[in-house]
Amino acid sequence: MFHSDYKHIIDRLPKSFVKRAYERLLHHSKDSVPLESISRKSERIESYLRHTLEVYENSLNKKKCKTIAQEKLLRP
């Protein structure tokens, strides 16, 4: 699938995000990445994976903040 150098990024993402990133790179309407290029090392692919990880981690942080806020409201 992706180049092994991206393992440190991919391991921090859920499998569904990795699969979605792969599909988006393959089927992007304006500038898709050929299948054989996805398994190679590329600055574009690394940048996209880092962006995907950042979006994922930001969503986790928002959920944590929301949960903490709800817990504070429920405490007597």
N, CA, C, O and CB atoms as a CASP TS submission, in Angstrom:
PFRMAT TS
TARGET T0000
AUTHOR 0000-0000-0000
METHOD Language model
MODEL 1
PARENT N/A
ATOM      1  N   MET     1       0.831  -1.181   0.000  1.00  0.00           N
ATOM      2  CA  MET     1       0.000   0.000   0.000  1.00  0.00           C
ATOM      3  C   MET     1       0.883   1.255   0.000  1.00  0.00           C
ATOM      4  O   MET     1       1.354   1.664  -1.061  1.00  0.00           O
ATOM      5  CB  MET     1      -0.949  -0.008   1.215  1.00  0.00           C
ATOM      6  N   PHE     2       1.121   1.880   1.175  1.00  0.00           N
ATOM      7  CA  PHE     2       1.977   3.065   1.252  1.00  0.00           C
ATOM      8  C   PHE     2       3.426   2.654   1.508  1.00  0.00           C
ATOM      9  O   PHE     2       3.690   1.547   1.978  1.00  0.00           O
ATOM     10  CB  PHE     2       1.485   4.023   2.362  1.00  0.00           C
ATOM     11  N   HIS     3       4.350   3.542   1.201  1.00  0.00           N
ATOM     12  CA  HIS     3       5.776   3.301   1.417  1.00  0.00           C
ATOM     13  C   HIS     3       6.031   3.075   2.909  1.00  0.00           C
ATOM     14  O   HIS     3       5.375   3.685   3.753  1.00  0.00           O
ATOM     15  CB  HIS     3       6.629   4.496   0.885  1.00  0.00           C
ATOM     16  N   SER     4       6.966   2.214   3.224  1.00  0.00           N
ATOM     17  CA  SER     4       7.245   1.850   4.622  1.00  0.00           C
ATOM     18  C   SER     4       7.763   3.026   5.456  1.00  0.00           C
ATOM     19  O   SER     4       7.663   2.992   6.683  1.00  0.00           O
ATOM     20  CB  SER     4       8.258   0.722   4.664  1.00  0.00           C
ATOM     21  N   ASP     5       8.309   4.053   4.824  1.00  0.00           N
ATOM     22  CA  ASP     5       8.781   5.228   5.568  1.00  0.00           C
ATOM     23  C   ASP     5       7.637   5.994   6.230  1.00  0.00           C
ATOM     24  O   ASP     5       7.869   6.808   7.124  1.00  0.00           O
ATOM     25  CB  ASP     5       9.547   6.159   4.639  1.00  0.00           C
ATOM     26  N   TYR     6       6.409   5.738   5.795  1.00  0.00           N
ATOM     27  CA  TYR     6       5.255   6.434   6.369  1.00  0.00           C
ATOM     28  C   TYR     6       4.607   5.646   7.502  1.00  0.00           C
ATOM     29  O   TYR     6       3.548   6.028   8.000  1.00  0.00           O
ATOM     30  CB  TYR     6       4.227   6.709   5.290  1.00  0.00           C
ATOM     31  N   LYS     7       5.233   4.565   7.904  1.00  0.00           N
ATOM     32  CA  LYS     7       4.679   3.706   8.955  1.00  0.00           C
ATOM     33  C   LYS     7       4.435   4.479  10.248  1.00  0.00           C
ATOM     34  O   LYS     7       3.435   4.244  10.926  1.00  0.00           O
ATOM     35  CB  LYS     7       5.617   2.533   9.225  1.00  0.00           C
ATOM     36  N   HIS     8       5.336   5.399  10.599  1.00  0.00           N
ATOM     37  CA  HIS     8       5.176   6.180  11.833  1.00  0.00           C
ATOM     38  C   HIS     8       3.932   7.074  11.785  1.00  0.00           C
ATOM     39  O   HIS     8       3.401   7.438  12.835  1.00  0.00           O
ATOM     40  CB  HIS     8       6.424   7.040  12.076  1.00  0.00           C
ATOM     41  N   ILE     9       3.470   7.425  10.615  1.00  0.00           N
ATOM     42  CA  ILE     9       2.239   8.211  10.473  1.00  0.00           C
ATOM     43  C   ILE     9       1.042   7.271  10.445  1.00  0.00           C
ATOM     44  O   ILE     9       0.064   7.474  11.165  1.00  0.00           O
ATOM     45  CB  ILE     9       2.277   9.087   9.184  1.00  0.00           C
ATOM     46  N   ILE    10       1.125   6.261   9.625  1.00  0.00           N
ATOM     47  CA  ILE    10       0.009   5.331   9.422  1.00  0.00           C
ATOM     48  C   ILE    10      -0.351   4.595  10.704  1.00  0.00           C
ATOM     49  O   ILE    10      -1.527   4.326  10.949  1.00  0.00           O
ATOM     50  CB  ILE    10       0.352   4.326   8.330  1.00  0.00           C
ATOM     51  N   ASP    11       0.642   4.265  11.527  1.00  0.00           N
ATOM     52  CA  ASP    11       0.369   3.546  12.772  1.00  0.00           C
ATOM     53  C   ASP    11      -0.454   4.372  13.761  1.00  0.00           C
ATOM     54  O   ASP    11      -1.084   3.810  14.658  1.00  0.00           O
ATOM     55  CB  ASP    11       1.673   3.131  13.421  1.00  0.00           C
ATOM     56  N   ARG    12      -0.457   5.679  13.611  1.00  0.00           N
ATOM     57  CA  ARG    12      -1.206   6.550  14.522  1.00  0.00           C
ATOM     58  C   ARG    12      -2.623   6.822  14.027  1.00  0.00           C
ATOM     59  O   ARG    12      -3.414   7.468  14.715  1.00  0.00           O
ATOM     60  CB  ARG    12      -0.470   7.866  14.707  1.00  0.00           C
ATOM     61  N   LEU    13      -2.940   6.330  12.833  1.00  0.00           N
ATOM     62  CA  LEU    13      -4.265   6.531  12.246  1.00  0.00           C
ATOM     63  C   LEU    13      -5.091   5.252  12.323  1.00  0.00           C
ATOM     64  O   LEU    13      -4.541   4.153  12.244  1.00  0.00           O
ATOM     65  CB  LEU    13      -4.143   6.996  10.786  1.00  0.00           C
ATOM     66  N   PRO    14      -6.396   5.385  12.475  1.00  0.00           N
ATOM     67  CA  PRO    14      -7.250   4.186  12.378  1.00  0.00           C
ATOM     68  C   PRO    14      -7.203   3.639  10.948  1.00  0.00           C
ATOM     69  O   PRO    14      -6.958   4.382   9.997  1.00  0.00           O
ATOM     70  CB  PRO    14      -8.729   4.514  12.791  1.00  0.00           C
ATOM     71  N   LYS    15      -7.435   2.358  10.814  1.00  0.00           N
ATOM     72  CA  LYS    15      -7.384   1.723   9.497  1.00  0.00           C
ATOM     73  C   LYS    15      -8.355   2.375   8.515  1.00  0.00           C
ATOM     74  O   LYS    15      -8.062   2.470   7.323  1.00  0.00           O
ATOM     75  CB  LYS    15      -7.694   0.233   9.619  1.00  0.00           C
ATOM     76  N   SER    16      -9.499   2.823   9.007  1.00  0.00           N
ATOM     77  CA  SER    16     -10.478   3.456   8.124  1.00  0.00           C
ATOM     78  C   SER    16      -9.933   4.752   7.521  1.00  0.00           C
ATOM     79  O   SER    16     -10.230   5.069   6.369  1.00  0.00           O
ATOM     80  CB  SER    16     -11.774   3.739   8.889  1.00  0.00           C
ATOM     81  N   PHE    17      -9.146   5.496   8.282  1.00  0.00           N
ATOM     82  CA  PHE    17      -8.552   6.734   7.769  1.00  0.00           C
ATOM     83  C   PHE    17      -7.478   6.422   6.726  1.00  0.00           C
ATOM     84  O   PHE    17      -7.361   7.124   5.722  1.00  0.00           O
ATOM     85  CB  PHE    17      -7.951   7.566   8.924  1.00  0.00           C
ATOM     86  N   VAL    18      -6.703   5.378   6.965  1.00  0.00           N
ATOM     87  CA  VAL    18      -5.662   4.987   6.021  1.00  0.00           C
ATOM     88  C   VAL    18      -6.305   4.553   4.702  1.00  0.00           C
ATOM     89  O   VAL    18      -5.848   4.931   3.624  1.00  0.00           O
ATOM     90  CB  VAL    18      -4.786   3.847   6.607  1.00  0.00           C
ATOM     91  N   LYS    19      -7.351   3.767   4.802  1.00  0.00           N
ATOM     92  CA  LYS    19      -8.051   3.299   3.604  1.00  0.00           C
ATOM     93  C   LYS    19      -8.656   4.474   2.849  1.00  0.00           C
ATOM     94  O   LYS    19      -8.574   4.534   1.622  1.00  0.00           O
ATOM     95  CB  LYS    19      -9.148   2.284   3.976  1.00  0.00           C
ATOM     96  N   ARG    20      -9.263   5.409   3.577  1.00  0.00           N
ATOM     97  CA  ARG    20      -9.875   6.582   2.957  1.00  0.00           C
ATOM     98  C   ARG    20      -8.812   7.452   2.266  1.00  0.00           C
ATOM     99  O   ARG    20      -9.041   7.950   1.164  1.00  0.00           O
ATOM    100  CB  ARG    20     -10.640   7.409   4.015  1.00  0.00           C
ATOM    101  N   ALA    21      -7.667   7.630   2.903  1.00  0.00           N
ATOM    102  CA  ALA    21      -6.583   8.417   2.306  1.00  0.00           C
ATOM    103  C   ALA    21      -6.103   7.762   1.013  1.00  0.00           C
ATOM    104  O   ALA    21      -5.868   8.441   0.014  1.00  0.00           O
ATOM    105  CB  ALA    21      -5.406   8.567   3.301  1.00  0.00           C
ATOM    106  N   TYR    22      -5.961   6.459   1.039  1.00  0.00           N
ATOM    107  CA  TYR    22      -5.541   5.699  -0.139  1.00  0.00           C
ATOM    108  C   TYR    22      -6.535   5.899  -1.283  1.00  0.00           C
ATOM    109  O   TYR    22      -6.141   6.177  -2.416  1.00  0.00           O
ATOM    110  CB  TYR    22      -5.408   4.196   0.201  1.00  0.00           C
ATOM    111  N   GLU    23      -7.816   5.757  -0.980  1.00  0.00           N
ATOM    112  CA  GLU    23      -8.861   5.909  -1.997  1.00  0.00           C
ATOM    113  C   GLU    23      -8.902   7.340  -2.531  1.00  0.00           C
ATOM    114  O   GLU    23      -9.068   7.545  -3.733  1.00  0.00           O
ATOM    115  CB  GLU    23     -10.234   5.521  -1.419  1.00  0.00           C
ATOM    116  N   ARG    24      -8.756   8.313  -1.666  1.00  0.00           N
ATOM    117  CA  ARG    24      -8.788   9.712  -2.111  1.00  0.00           C
ATOM    118  C   ARG    24      -7.619  10.032  -3.026  1.00  0.00           C
ATOM    119  O   ARG    24      -7.783  10.742  -4.018  1.00  0.00           O
ATOM    120  CB  ARG    24      -8.774  10.653  -0.909  1.00  0.00           C
ATOM    121  N   LEU    25      -6.447   9.518  -2.702  1.00  0.00           N
ATOM    122  CA  LEU    25      -5.292   9.761  -3.572  1.00  0.00           C
ATOM    123  C   LEU    25      -5.499   9.119  -4.948  1.00  0.00           C
ATOM    124  O   LEU    25      -5.144   9.704  -5.971  1.00  0.00           O
ATOM    125  CB  LEU    25      -4.004   9.215  -2.919  1.00  0.00           C
ATOM    126  N   LEU    26      -6.066   7.932  -4.964  1.00  0.00           N
ATOM    127  CA  LEU    26      -6.300   7.233  -6.225  1.00  0.00           C
ATOM    128  C   LEU    26      -7.356   7.895  -7.091  1.00  0.00           C
ATOM    129  O   LEU    26      -7.238   7.918  -8.316  1.00  0.00           O
ATOM    130  CB  LEU    26      -6.701   5.819  -5.952  1.00  0.00           C
ATOM    131  N   HIS    27      -8.392   8.436  -6.455  1.00  0.00           N
ATOM    132  CA  HIS    27      -9.565   8.887  -7.206  1.00  0.00           C
ATOM    133  C   HIS    27      -9.805  10.385  -7.150  1.00  0.00           C
ATOM    134  O   HIS    27     -10.904  10.841  -7.461  1.00  0.00           O
ATOM    135  CB  HIS    27     -10.770   8.190  -6.701  1.00  0.00           C
ATOM    136  N   HIS    28      -8.805  11.155  -6.763  1.00  0.00           N
ATOM    137  CA  HIS    28      -8.973  12.605  -6.731  1.00  0.00           C
ATOM    138  C   HIS    28      -9.272  13.084  -8.147  1.00  0.00           C
ATOM    139  O   HIS    28      -8.540  12.763  -9.083  1.00  0.00           O
ATOM    140  CB  HIS    28      -7.701  13.315  -6.152  1.00  0.00           C
ATOM    141  N   SER    29     -10.336  13.843  -8.300  1.00  0.00           N
ATOM    142  CA  SER    29     -10.823  14.183  -9.636  1.00  0.00           C
ATOM    143  C   SER    29      -9.849  15.022 -10.462  1.00  0.00           C
ATOM    144  O   SER    29      -9.740  14.816 -11.670  1.00  0.00           O
ATOM    145  CB  SER    29     -12.116  14.913  -9.519  1.00  0.00           C
ATOM    146  N   LYS    30      -9.142  15.960  -9.840  1.00  0.00           N
ATOM    147  CA  LYS    30      -8.272  16.849 -10.618  1.00  0.00           C
ATOM    148  C   LYS    30      -6.840  16.345 -10.735  1.00  0.00           C
ATOM    149  O   LYS    30      -6.199  16.536 -11.769  1.00  0.00           O
ATOM    150  CB  LYS    30      -8.262  18.217 -10.000  1.00  0.00           C
ATOM    151  N   ASP    31      -6.339  15.712  -9.702  1.00  0.00           N
ATOM    152  CA  ASP    31      -4.915  15.352  -9.692  1.00  0.00           C
ATOM    153  C   ASP    31      -4.702  14.032  -8.964  1.00  0.00           C
ATOM    154  O   ASP    31      -4.072  13.991  -7.908  1.00  0.00           O
ATOM    155  CB  ASP    31      -4.075  16.465  -9.030  1.00  0.00           C
ATOM    156  N   SER    32      -5.230  12.958  -9.533  1.00  0.00           N
ATOM    157  CA  SER    32      -5.105  11.652  -8.881  1.00  0.00           C
ATOM    158  C   SER    32      -3.674  11.130  -8.957  1.00  0.00           C
ATOM    159  O   SER    32      -2.888  11.533  -9.813  1.00  0.00           O
ATOM    160  CB  SER    32      -6.064  10.643  -9.521  1.00  0.00           C
ATOM    161  N   VAL    33      -3.363  10.225  -8.037  1.00  0.00           N
ATOM    162  CA  VAL    33      -2.033   9.612  -7.981  1.00  0.00           C
ATOM    163  C   VAL    33      -2.158   8.197  -8.530  1.00  0.00           C
ATOM    164  O   VAL    33      -3.000   7.428  -8.068  1.00  0.00           O
ATOM    165  CB  VAL    33      -1.454   9.607  -6.511  1.00  0.00           C
ATOM    166  N   PRO    34      -1.323   7.841  -9.518  1.00  0.00           N
ATOM    167  CA  PRO    34      -1.387   6.481 -10.065  1.00  0.00           C
ATOM    168  C   PRO    34      -1.082   5.429  -8.985  1.00  0.00           C
ATOM    169  O   PRO    34      -0.304   5.674  -8.063  1.00  0.00           O
ATOM    170  CB  PRO    34      -0.397   6.333 -11.241  1.00  0.00           C
ATOM    171  N   LEU    35      -1.698   4.285  -9.121  1.00  0.00           N
ATOM    172  CA  LEU    35      -1.558   3.200  -8.153  1.00  0.00           C
ATOM    173  C   LEU    35      -0.098   2.871  -7.857  1.00  0.00           C
ATOM    174  O   LEU    35       0.273   2.724  -6.692  1.00  0.00           O
ATOM    175  CB  LEU    35      -2.266   1.962  -8.660  1.00  0.00           C
ATOM    176  N   GLU    36       0.722   2.754  -8.872  1.00  0.00           N
ATOM    177  CA  GLU    36       2.126   2.392  -8.652  1.00  0.00           C
ATOM    178  C   GLU    36       2.914   3.495  -7.939  1.00  0.00           C
ATOM    179  O   GLU    36       3.951   3.218  -7.338  1.00  0.00           O
ATOM    180  CB  GLU    36       2.790   2.072  -9.983  1.00  0.00           C
ATOM    181  N   SER    37       2.440   4.726  -7.998  1.00  0.00           N
ATOM    182  CA  SER    37       3.127   5.840  -7.329  1.00  0.00           C
ATOM    183  C   SER    37       2.807   5.923  -5.841  1.00  0.00           C
ATOM    184  O   SER    37       3.587   6.492  -5.076  1.00  0.00           O
ATOM    185  CB  SER    37       2.756   7.147  -7.994  1.00  0.00           C
ATOM    186  N   ILE    38       1.693   5.375  -5.425  1.00  0.00           N
ATOM    187  CA  ILE    38       1.303   5.446  -4.012  1.00  0.00           C
ATOM    188  C   ILE    38       2.280   4.663  -3.141  1.00  0.00           C
ATOM    189  O   ILE    38       2.546   5.058  -2.006  1.00  0.00           O
ATOM    190  CB  ILE    38      -0.128   4.906  -3.818  1.00  0.00           C
ATOM    191  N   SER    39       2.807   3.581  -3.647  1.00  0.00           N
ATOM    192  CA  SER    39       3.727   2.772  -2.846  1.00  0.00           C
ATOM    193  C   SER    39       5.153   3.316  -2.851  1.00  0.00           C
ATOM    194  O   SER    39       6.019   2.790  -2.152  1.00  0.00           O
ATOM    195  CB  SER    39       3.731   1.352  -3.351  1.00  0.00           C
ATOM    196  N   ARG    40       5.400   4.360  -3.629  1.00  0.00           N
ATOM    197  CA  ARG    40       6.721   4.992  -3.650  1.00  0.00           C
ATOM    198  C   ARG    40       6.759   6.149  -2.659  1.00  0.00           C
ATOM    199  O   ARG    40       5.726   6.648  -2.212  1.00  0.00           O
ATOM    200  CB  ARG    40       7.073   5.489  -5.076  1.00  0.00           C
ATOM    201  N   LYS    41       7.968   6.552  -2.333  1.00  0.00           N
ATOM    202  CA  LYS    41       8.144   7.690  -1.445  1.00  0.00           C
ATOM    203  C   LYS    41       7.891   8.974  -2.239  1.00  0.00           C
ATOM    204  O   LYS    41       8.431   9.164  -3.329  1.00  0.00           O
ATOM    205  CB  LYS    41       9.571   7.691  -0.810  1.00  0.00           C
ATOM    206  N   SER    42       7.058   9.849  -1.666  1.00  0.00           N
ATOM    207  CA  SER    42       6.699  11.076  -2.357  1.00  0.00           C
ATOM    208  C   SER    42       6.380  12.157  -1.327  1.00  0.00           C
ATOM    209  O   SER    42       5.707  11.898  -0.329  1.00  0.00           O
ATOM    210  CB  SER    42       5.497  10.844  -3.307  1.00  0.00           C
ATOM    211  N   GLU    43       6.864  13.359  -1.578  1.00  0.00           N
ATOM    212  CA  GLU    43       6.593  14.471  -0.665  1.00  0.00           C
ATOM    213  C   GLU    43       5.093  14.776  -0.612  1.00  0.00           C
ATOM    214  O   GLU    43       4.557  15.104   0.446  1.00  0.00           O
ATOM    215  CB  GLU    43       7.379  15.727  -1.098  1.00  0.00           C
ATOM    216  N   ARG    44       4.436  14.667  -1.741  1.00  0.00           N
ATOM    217  CA  ARG    44       2.996  14.929  -1.805  1.00  0.00           C
ATOM    218  C   ARG    44       2.206  13.940  -0.940  1.00  0.00           C
ATOM    219  O   ARG    44       1.312  14.332  -0.190  1.00  0.00           O
ATOM    220  CB  ARG    44       2.508  14.857  -3.259  1.00  0.00           C
ATOM    221  N   ILE    45       2.547  12.671  -1.055  1.00  0.00           N
ATOM    222  CA  ILE    45       1.843  11.646  -0.284  1.00  0.00           C
ATOM    223  C   ILE    45       2.131  11.801   1.203  1.00  0.00           C
ATOM    224  O   ILE    45       1.220  11.700   2.025  1.00  0.00           O
ATOM    225  CB  ILE    45       2.244  10.241  -0.758  1.00  0.00           C
ATOM    226  N   GLU    46       3.382  12.045   1.552  1.00  0.00           N
ATOM    227  CA  GLU    46       3.724  12.241   2.956  1.00  0.00           C
ATOM    228  C   GLU    46       2.986  13.447   3.529  1.00  0.00           C
ATOM    229  O   GLU    46       2.466  13.390   4.643  1.00  0.00           O
ATOM    230  CB  GLU    46       5.239  12.418   3.119  1.00  0.00           C
ATOM    231  N   SER    47       2.941  14.515   2.782  1.00  0.00           N
ATOM    232  CA  SER    47       2.243  15.720   3.218  1.00  0.00           C
ATOM    233  C   SER    47       0.755  15.432   3.436  1.00  0.00           C
ATOM    234  O   SER    47       0.166  15.882   4.419  1.00  0.00           O
ATOM    235  CB  SER    47       2.426  16.850   2.187  1.00  0.00           C
ATOM    236  N   TYR    48       0.158  14.685   2.517  1.00  0.00           N
ATOM    237  CA  TYR    48      -1.258  14.350   2.640  1.00  0.00           C
ATOM    238  C   TYR    48      -1.517  13.470   3.863  1.00  0.00           C
ATOM    239  O   TYR    48      -2.500  13.671   4.576  1.00  0.00           O
ATOM    240  CB  TYR    48      -1.747  13.646   1.372  1.00  0.00           C
ATOM    241  N   LEU    49      -0.645  12.502   4.105  1.00  0.00           N
ATOM    242  CA  LEU    49      -0.803  11.636   5.274  1.00  0.00           C
ATOM    243  C   LEU    49      -0.631  12.421   6.576  1.00  0.00           C
ATOM    244  O   LEU    49      -1.356  12.192   7.545  1.00  0.00           O
ATOM    245  CB  LEU    49       0.205  10.483   5.220  1.00  0.00           C
ATOM    246  N   ARG    50       0.322  13.335   6.594  1.00  0.00           N
ATOM    247  CA  ARG    50       0.513  14.179   7.787  1.00  0.00           C
ATOM    248  C   ARG    50      -0.720  15.049   8.033  1.00  0.00           C
ATOM    249  O   ARG    50      -1.151  15.225   9.173  1.00  0.00           O
ATOM    250  CB  ARG    50       1.771  15.073   7.628  1.00  0.00           C
ATOM    251  N   HIS    51      -1.271  15.583   6.963  1.00  0.00           N
ATOM    252  CA  HIS    51      -2.490  16.392   7.084  1.00  0.00           C
ATOM    253  C   HIS    51      -3.648  15.549   7.621  1.00  0.00           C
ATOM    254  O   HIS    51      -4.398  15.997   8.489  1.00  0.00           O
ATOM    255  CB  HIS    51      -2.869  17.006   5.716  1.00  0.00           C
ATOM    256  N   THR    52      -3.786  14.352   7.113  1.00  0.00           N
ATOM    257  CA  THR    52      -4.841  13.440   7.571  1.00  0.00           C
ATOM    258  C   THR    52      -4.666  13.134   9.061  1.00  0.00           C
ATOM    259  O   THR    52      -5.645  13.110   9.808  1.00  0.00           O
ATOM    260  CB  THR    52      -4.825  12.125   6.745  1.00  0.00           C
ATOM    261  N   LEU    53      -3.433  12.900   9.492  1.00  0.00           N
ATOM    262  CA  LEU    53      -3.149  12.649  10.902  1.00  0.00           C
ATOM    263  C   LEU    53      -3.499  13.878  11.750  1.00  0.00           C
ATOM    264  O   LEU    53      -4.072  13.745  12.831  1.00  0.00           O
ATOM    265  CB  LEU    53      -1.664  12.268  11.092  1.00  0.00           C
ATOM    266  N   GLU    54      -3.159  15.049  11.266  1.00  0.00           N
ATOM    267  CA  GLU    54      -3.454  16.286  11.995  1.00  0.00           C
ATOM    268  C   GLU    54      -4.964  16.469  12.166  1.00  0.00           C
ATOM    269  O   GLU    54      -5.429  16.819  13.251  1.00  0.00           O
ATOM    270  CB  GLU    54      -2.850  17.503  11.259  1.00  0.00           C
ATOM    271  N   VAL    55      -5.718  16.236  11.111  1.00  0.00           N
ATOM    272  CA  VAL    55      -7.183  16.340  11.183  1.00  0.00           C
ATOM    273  C   VAL    55      -7.730  15.337  12.197  1.00  0.00           C
ATOM    274  O   VAL    55      -8.595  15.676  13.005  1.00  0.00           O
ATOM    275  CB  VAL    55      -7.823  16.097   9.787  1.00  0.00           C
ATOM    276  N   TYR    56      -7.227  14.114  12.155  1.00  0.00           N
ATOM    277  CA  TYR    56      -7.670  13.065  13.080  1.00  0.00           C
ATOM    278  C   TYR    56      -7.365  13.453  14.529  1.00  0.00           C
ATOM    279  O   TYR    56      -8.231  13.349  15.397  1.00  0.00           O
ATOM    280  CB  TYR    56      -6.992  11.722  12.735  1.00  0.00           C
ATOM    281  N   GLU    57      -6.142  13.896  14.785  1.00  0.00           N
ATOM    282  CA  GLU    57      -5.757  14.254  16.157  1.00  0.00           C
ATOM    283  C   GLU    57      -6.537  15.475  16.654  1.00  0.00           C
ATOM    284  O   GLU    57      -6.884  15.546  17.833  1.00  0.00           O
ATOM    285  CB  GLU    57      -4.245  14.531  16.231  1.00  0.00           C
ATOM    286  N   ASN    58      -6.812  16.430  15.770  1.00  0.00           N
ATOM    287  CA  ASN    58      -7.628  17.586  16.167  1.00  0.00           C
ATOM    288  C   ASN    58      -9.036  17.161  16.543  1.00  0.00           C
ATOM    289  O   ASN    58      -9.611  17.693  17.493  1.00  0.00           O
ATOM    290  CB  ASN    58      -7.683  18.618  15.039  1.00  0.00           C
ATOM    291  N   SER    59      -9.593  16.216  15.817  1.00  0.00           N
ATOM    292  CA  SER    59     -10.941  15.745  16.145  1.00  0.00           C
ATOM    293  C   SER    59     -10.950  15.018  17.491  1.00  0.00           C
ATOM    294  O   SER    59     -11.913  15.128  18.250  1.00  0.00           O
ATOM    295  CB  SER    59     -11.472  14.816  15.035  1.00  0.00           C
ATOM    296  N   LEU    60      -9.883  14.278  17.786  1.00  0.00           N
ATOM    297  CA  LEU    60      -9.784  13.613  19.091  1.00  0.00           C
ATOM    298  C   LEU    60      -9.705  14.645  20.219  1.00  0.00           C
ATOM    299  O   LEU    60     -10.346  14.488  21.258  1.00  0.00           O
ATOM    300  CB  LEU    60      -8.549  12.680  19.132  1.00  0.00           C
ATOM    301  N   ASN    61      -8.913  15.700  20.006  1.00  0.00           N
ATOM    302  CA  ASN    61      -8.782  16.742  21.023  1.00  0.00           C
ATOM    303  C   ASN    61     -10.099  17.461  21.269  1.00  0.00           C
ATOM    304  O   ASN    61     -10.415  17.795  22.410  1.00  0.00           O
ATOM    305  CB  ASN    61      -7.717  17.745  20.614  1.00  0.00           C
ATOM    306  N   LYS    62     -10.869  17.704  20.218  1.00  0.00           N
ATOM    307  CA  LYS    62     -12.178  18.356  20.379  1.00  0.00           C
ATOM    308  C   LYS    62     -13.107  17.472  21.189  1.00  0.00           C
ATOM    309  O   LYS    62     -13.846  17.961  22.044  1.00  0.00           O
ATOM    310  CB  LYS    62     -12.810  18.673  19.006  1.00  0.00           C
ATOM    311  N   LYS    63     -13.073  16.175  20.927  1.00  0.00           N
ATOM    312  CA  LYS    63     -13.924  15.246  21.680  1.00  0.00           C
ATOM    313  C   LYS    63     -13.522  15.226  23.149  1.00  0.00           C
ATOM    314  O   LYS    63     -14.382  15.195  24.029  1.00  0.00           O
ATOM    315  CB  LYS    63     -13.839  13.823  21.085  1.00  0.00           C
ATOM    316  N   LYS    64     -12.209  15.243  23.420  1.00  0.00           N
ATOM    317  CA  LYS    64     -11.740  15.254  24.816  1.00  0.00           C
ATOM    318  C   LYS    64     -12.196  16.510  25.526  1.00  0.00           C
ATOM    319  O   LYS    64     -12.656  16.442  26.666  1.00  0.00           O
ATOM    320  CB  LYS    64     -10.209  15.145  24.879  1.00  0.00           C
ATOM    321  N   CYS    65     -12.076  17.654  24.876  1.00  0.00           N
ATOM    322  CA  CYS    65     -12.485  18.921  25.484  1.00  0.00           C
ATOM    323  C   CYS    65     -13.979  18.923  25.761  1.00  0.00           C
ATOM    324  O   CYS    65     -14.419  19.390  26.812  1.00  0.00           O
ATOM    325  CB  CYS    65     -12.113  20.104  24.575  1.00  0.00           C
ATOM    326  N   LYS    66     -14.753  18.406  24.830  1.00  0.00           N
ATOM    327  CA  LYS    66     -16.199  18.358  25.006  1.00  0.00           C
ATOM    328  C   LYS    66     -16.562  17.443  26.174  1.00  0.00           C
ATOM    329  O   LYS    66     -17.444  17.770  26.968  1.00  0.00           O
ATOM    330  CB  LYS    66     -16.885  17.877  23.712  1.00  0.00           C
ATOM    331  N   THR    67     -15.892  16.307  26.280  1.00  0.00           N
ATOM    332  CA  THR    67     -16.156  15.363  27.362  1.00  0.00           C
ATOM    333  C   THR    67     -15.801  15.978  28.716  1.00  0.00           C
ATOM    334  O   THR    67     -16.550  15.836  29.683  1.00  0.00           O
ATOM    335  CB  THR    67     -15.366  14.062  27.143  1.00  0.00           C
ATOM    336  N   ILE    68     -14.668  16.654  28.781  1.00  0.00           N
ATOM    337  CA  ILE    68     -14.251  17.300  30.033  1.00  0.00           C
ATOM    338  C   ILE    68     -15.250  18.378  30.423  1.00  0.00           C
ATOM    339  O   ILE    68     -15.608  18.488  31.595  1.00  0.00           O
ATOM    340  CB  ILE    68     -12.835  17.907  29.895  1.00  0.00           C
ATOM    341  N   ALA    69     -15.701  19.165  29.473  1.00  0.00           N
ATOM    342  CA  ALA    69     -16.691  20.212  29.755  1.00  0.00           C
ATOM    343  C   ALA    69     -17.997  19.607  30.260  1.00  0.00           C
ATOM    344  O   ALA    69     -18.606  20.145  31.184  1.00  0.00           O
ATOM    345  CB  ALA    69     -16.955  21.056  28.497  1.00  0.00           C
ATOM    346  N   GLN    70     -18.426  18.521  29.682  1.00  0.00           N
ATOM    347  CA  GLN    70     -19.658  17.861  30.123  1.00  0.00           C
ATOM    348  C   GLN    70     -19.498  17.296  31.529  1.00  0.00           C
ATOM    349  O   GLN    70     -20.424  17.368  32.338  1.00  0.00           O
ATOM    350  CB  GLN    70     -20.049  16.741  29.146  1.00  0.00           C
ATOM    351  N   GLU    71     -18.335  16.738  31.821  1.00  0.00           N
ATOM    352  CA  GLU    71     -18.100  16.193  33.165  1.00  0.00           C
ATOM    353  C   GLU    71     -18.135  17.303  34.213  1.00  0.00           C
ATOM    354  O   GLU    71     -18.653  17.098  35.311  1.00  0.00           O
ATOM    355  CB  GLU    71     -16.745  15.456  33.220  1.00  0.00           C
ATOM    356  N   LYS    72     -17.598  18.459  33.889  1.00  0.00           N
ATOM    357  CA  LYS    72     -17.602  19.586  34.833  1.00  0.00           C
ATOM    358  C   LYS    72     -19.015  20.056  35.100  1.00  0.00           C
ATOM    359  O   LYS    72     -19.337  20.452  36.221  1.00  0.00           O
ATOM    360  CB  LYS    72     -16.759  20.748  34.298  1.00  0.00           C
ATOM    361  N   LEU    73     -19.862  20.018  34.085  1.00  0.00           N
ATOM    362  CA  LEU    73     -21.249  20.438  34.268  1.00  0.00           C
ATOM    363  C   LEU    73     -22.024  19.436  35.125  1.00  0.00           C
ATOM    364  O   LEU    73     -22.931  19.825  35.861  1.00  0.00           O
ATOM    365  CB  LEU    73     -21.934  20.608  32.910  1.00  0.00           C
ATOM    366  N   LEU    74     -21.679  18.173  35.036  1.00  0.00           N
ATOM    367  CA  LEU    74     -22.407  17.125  35.767  1.00  0.00           C
ATOM    368  C   LEU    74     -21.957  16.974  37.215  1.00  0.00           C
ATOM    369  O   LEU    74     -22.674  16.383  38.022  1.00  0.00           O
ATOM    370  CB  LEU    74     -22.244  15.805  35.060  1.00  0.00           C
ATOM    371  N   ARG    75     -20.789  17.496  37.555  1.00  0.00           N
ATOM    372  CA  ARG    75     -20.305  17.386  38.931  1.00  0.00           C
ATOM    373  C   ARG    75     -21.077  18.325  39.835  1.00  0.00           C
ATOM    374  O   ARG    75     -21.365  19.462  39.458  1.00  0.00           O
ATOM    375  CB  ARG    75     -18.802  17.689  39.009  1.00  0.00           C
ATOM    376  N   PRO    76     -21.421  17.845  41.052  1.00  0.00           N
ATOM    377  CA  PRO    76     -22.151  18.713  41.982  1.00  0.00           C
ATOM    378  C   PRO    76     -21.234  19.740  42.619  1.00  0.00           C
ATOM    379  O   PRO    76     -21.683  20.551  43.429  1.00  0.00           O
ATOM    380  CB  PRO    76     -22.827  17.883  43.067  1.00  0.00           C
TER
END
